[in-house]
Amino acid sequence: MSKNKQKLYIATAIAYSSKQPHLGNDIDPVYADAIARFKRMSGYDVFFSTGTDEHGIKIEEIAAAAGVTPKESADKVTGMIYNTYRRLNISFDKFIRTTDAEHKESVKKIFVKLYENGDIYKSYYEGLYCVPCESFYTPSQIKDTGICPDCGGQLREAKEEAYSFRLSKYQDRLEKYIEENPDFLIPAQRSREMLNNFIKPGIKDLCVSRSTVKWGVPVEFDPDHVIYVWIDALSNYITTLGYNPANKEQPELFNKYWPCDLHIIGKDIMRFHSIYWIAMLWGLGLELPKQILGHPWLLFNN
C-alpha cells in the first residue's frame, strides 16, 4: 500500500443464520457497498467484510425440529444469504462465517486471554432469557411480564453455571469515552440512547458462556461450556483480518486495516457494539473502531 493511499476498513453486522433471510439482512451490506465503491473510486485501499453468525440455541432448536444437524441448518441459510449478496452485487472482500475453523480457533484464544487478564470469571446466571435476541434480562428491564422488551417474544426462566465478563469494570471509561467523542456513535441520538438508557443507569457484568447449549465454540479450558454469542460473533471484526491473541505477531492484513473505520449496524444491536464490543477490545488491549453507524429499521405497514 502506498504511503499516500488511505485505507478504509468497513464492516457490517453479520447476519444470523437461523431462518430464511429477509430484506432487513440486506440493508447493512447495501449501505456498506455504496461507501466501499465510492471510496475505491476515490483512491482508497478498501477492505469490506460481512458474513454470518452461525452458533447458538436458536439454530440448535431449529435444526432439531427439522431433523438435521445444526451445521446443516446453518449451511443452508448461510447459502441463501451469501447468494443474495452475490445477486445484489455486494463488493465484499471477505465473507466470514463463525463456523470457519480459523475464526473458532481465534475465539478460543480471545476467551482465554480475557480470562487470564481477569476480565472473565466463573459464576452462574439466573434470570429471564429471550431465545431470538440471545439475551438475558433483569426484572427492571422488563416492562410487560414475561415479554422480551426488544422483540416482544416470550421470555424463559434460566439458571445455569456460566462465565461472566467484567463489563461493570468499564462503566466509567465507557461513559467518558462516548461523552468525549461525540462522532464515535452516529447519528448523535445513538450516543444519548446508549448513555442514558444503558450506561449511566449502571452496567452489569455480562454472561459470556452457556453450559446448556452445545452448538458453539467450546471454552478451551472448560469444554462443558460453549462461548456465548457476544465474544463469538463480535470477534468476527478482528478474526476476519486474521487476528489471534496467541500469535506473537499479528498477520499483515490485521496490521494493515485495524482499527475498523466504520461499523454499519442496525440500531437494535447498537448496545452490543458500543458497550460489549468496546469493553472487549479494551480487555484485549486493542484500538477501538473509529465510528459506529446505527441505522434505523426498514418498516412495512407502519
PyMOL commands that set and color helices and strands:
alter all, ss='L'
color gray80, all
select helices_A, chain A and resi 24-41+57-66+70-87+101-116+139-141+167-180+188-199+229-234+236-239+252-257+267-284
alter helices_A, ss='H'
color red, helices_A
select strands_A, chain A and resi 7-12+15-16+45-53+94-97+120-130+135-137+156-165+185-186+206-207+209-210+217-219+222-227+262-266+292-295
alter strands_A, ss='S'
color yellow, strands_A
deselect
rebuild
show_as cartoon
